[in-house]
Amino acid sequence: MNQQLKAWVSGRPAPFATAGERPWKDAIAAQVSAPSGQSSSGMAIDFILPIGHGWPGHPDIDNLCEPVFSTVINRLGWFGGGRPNLEWYLATKRPGTELGAVISVLTGPPLDVAAVATRPGFDGTWSGPLPRSARDEQFAAWVRDQGTPPPSGTLAVALEFGGSRVNVGDIATGPVKSVIDCLQPIIGGPFGNPDDHRIVLLFVVKRAFGIPDGAVRITVGSHES
């Protein structure tokens, strides 16, 4: 795995569809360089957020990724300017006093999921249609039927999609957000509005080895800082 870019972006990370999204995207655009011309495959993002309001608290980690992808890929032109070219990403969030994010663009294969899923509890592969909303009752029922006890504390989640057709960089309307939201039986909270703010590590990859085209393997476990 080779690193093409590693940039510290100073500012207050904001999720999409909030008042802070535009100034955060402008900060990213001003502090991240243009692409080098080489092809890229993955991205690592480490968000540093305020510690108040009961950590881990909001914003949700998937919602934080959307403005980064919009700016780094669509605005600056990394990954050929297209989110379907993003093969994998690893996002983390942690509290701190100097707010911002470390954004890295990398080439080569993704990390082994075993390296990012700490103390896994839930581990299953779904081969049906991917959920398209937070209220996919069939998918949520499958998660519930696995009978896995909900892990405590902060969480690590890995989503390994089979095949190349899925756009893992599409957060607002793509499958990543819907799959996470339908994990409510494991991560807690009300149906349709789960406690996904507990997720402090999110690993997403497509074309995962051994996963059938159109399926997704999901690993959820407690995360140890």
Secondary structure, DSSP 8 states (H G I E B T S, - for coil): -EEEEEEEEES----TTSTTHHHHHHHHHHHS----SS---EEEEEEEE--TTTTT-SS-HHHHHHHHHIIIIIIT-GGGG-GGG--EEEEEEEE-SS-EEEEEEEES----GGGT--SEEEEEEE-S----STT-HHHHHHHHHT------SSEEEEEEE-SS-S-TT--SSSHHHHHHHTTHHHH-SSTTS--GGGEEEEEEESS-TT--TT-EEEEEEE---
